[in-house]
Amino acid sequence: MFYVRYLRNELVRRRTRTVVTLLGLGLGVALVVAISSLSAGLDQAQRKTLNPLAGIGTDLTVTLAPAQDTGGGFGGGNRDLIQANQSVITDLSKLGKPGTHFVHDFFLPGTQLTFQQTEAKQIAAIDGVAQVTQGLTLLAEHQEGIVPKIVASIKTGGQTYRIQRNLPRPSASEFQAMQACLQKLNPQGSTGPSTGSGGFGGRSNGGGGFRGDRGAFQKCLPKSLQRFRTNFTTPQQTLKQVLDPPQTNIKTTAYTIGGVDQTHPAMGVVTAAQVTKGRFLAAAGGKEALVSGAYAAKNTLKVGSKLILNGSSFTVVGIVGPPLGGQSADVYLPLAQLQTLANQQGLANVVLVRASSSASVSQVQKAIEAALPQAQVASSKDVADKISGSLVSASNLSHSLGIALSIVAAAAAFLIAALLALSSVGKRVRELGTLKALGWTQRMVVRQVAGESLATGVLGGVFGLVLGVIVALGIDAFGPTLSASSTSGSGDLLGLGTGVARTATSSVSLSAPIGVTVLAIGFGLALLGGLIAGTAGALRAARLRPADALRQVD
Amino acid sequence: MAQYSVRNAQKLFQRGPATVRALDGVDLEIEEGEFVALEGPSGSGKTTLLQLLGALDRPSGGTIEFEGRDLATLPDRELATLRLRSFGFVFQQFNLIPTLTAVENVEAKLAPTGGGRERALELLGEVGLAERAEHLPAHMSGGEQQRVAIARALSVDPRVVLADEPTGNLDSKTGGEIIELLAGLAVEHGSTVIVATHDASLAARAPRRVQMRDGALAGGLAAPAVH
């Protein structure tokens, strides 16, 4: 076919012009493809990390705000909360036998008051609510150590008492009997005062003393004096000993624990999507636990480890990564298990709500706020607003600048193609005039010129796509890592914050996924550019009168 | 009835504020099969008249009847058809398509008529360029290029061959060969030949010479070209 050969010859034999046109179109298309891919990559990264509630499959979270205390006074409206959190009492006597190791976990409601699970039904009934799940997130105090032994040692005895007493004087008859006895046993030495060392010497009231040996004397004492009996009361005394405090190693650590409705793996305080290792909680809700990556690292837990909570053994079945937005807990249990452990049967403190459509989120939010005046309703946007970091900037940048750049690139490509087509027609006026002189109709000339431009557009599009894909793959391979972080304090979404303020940082390697749509758009742009250029050139060619064209000097 | 019947043909060009009368009331009749030389200095209106006769342009006034049809009033499409099937042009600058080989340049004329490569090669043979068929114009001499142009013009067996200074860019020897070729082939193909030239020796080969001065014919309406 002559016309096709002519077209090919024009492209091949005017190589410089063709190459310049292809470069212009190709670079334009490549830029559009690369920027669109980059933009898509940033969007994807943003969706992944910047929309934390979406990360837990939720549009809204409903929590119970502490009632405002109208009574005034210090502490203000948080009295309920303070009371609820005052219940940590460590009763050592109940921990076990002294010297044994004990572990105990206390569960506190944190900054969020609990409410009856049945209240969730009220929310589920609101128009526009597609699904509702509940969670119980608690602040846990973990105590572990040895029950202390308290020993006091007291030594008694060893004191000396001196007791002095007057003995009763023997009666006259007793005295006579005694003398008679002594006389009888010791007839010689009965005269003269007694100088013996006997105990009674000093007390004799005159009348002579006793002489002779002790044995005889002993025998002759009246009966009442042979056996002396008296009462003696020891002095009362109080023993005091300062006891050293008992040695113990009880450690208290705080962590957060979340009760998950494990029957909704796509929506809840934690979702199956967050599991990085292992698996999600089984729907049956057995004694299983998920732990956050950070908590697992700190406590050397891994999938299969046992987690003992107040005597119950929970098997760690999965490690979860935190979603951005700060509502991560350290440990997750099936809701019912946590309720039992924490003695909070039938209670929850957060309701996760999914709206039936994204458009109805704000309407649902208002409806919940109206139905439950005490409820605090937070939407994704509230949370997303707390997130900052390079990803946010990059994403915002890609949105504004990316679109602008794409338009500029596409426009530049069009302009280049159109200008080259025009200039090419301008240089070929004589040639086109000759064709007309040969008898080519206007339509044939236009068709030929437009065909060339379209062919250039197709080639430029293919070239641009290849180039764009290479750039996108390059970004995938060598792209920078973007991060997003959010700091959650006491006011954070799920109320885990008290004392456990944390910064969740999420890093995403920048990628540029190449969508079929992007490729189609890029190629379409090249074709369109070619067509615009071709039309521009062809219109100019069509206006030529053969005589005028031939008059044109090269 | 004459093949061409030109009555009071006028052509005005606007050059800025001034109006240039390129043709100012030309009357001319040309019979089928004639070999006519349009003579005159540059600017006398030869090329303009040739373009009107070849349906490359429309007159500003008057009529140009070709085989009974007024070229001034025919629609563009019909003029294109006439140029394709009835006229063959040979230009001073050869006007070959630079990206096409010799044979492809001939095909450019034949393609819209459905003619093909074989016919183009046949014509190149007639002008003695069979072996140069695959050469690009840039690789051919002026004489060779003009021969390709003649082959192109004659490829559709046109009713009229219009040549505008065909030897103007050639040395006199080559110019002579070209004019011989053109005259000879025109007879073979049964075509009328109208050659515009300022070369008296070339014009002298034509049986009929028409002198032009300032946009008008110096000679009579159908005066035989005899000096």
Interface residues (C-beta under 8 A of the other chain):
Chain A: F2 Y3 R5 Y6 N9 E10 R13 R14 R430 E431 T434 L435 K436 A437 L438 G439 W440 T441 Q442 M444 R545 P546 A547 D548 L550 D554
Chain B: Q51 G54 L56 D57 D76 R77 A80 T81 L82 R83 L84 R85 F87 F89 F91 Q93 N95 L96 I97 P98 T99 L100 E104 E107 A108 K109 L110 A111 P112 T113 G116 L136 R152 V156
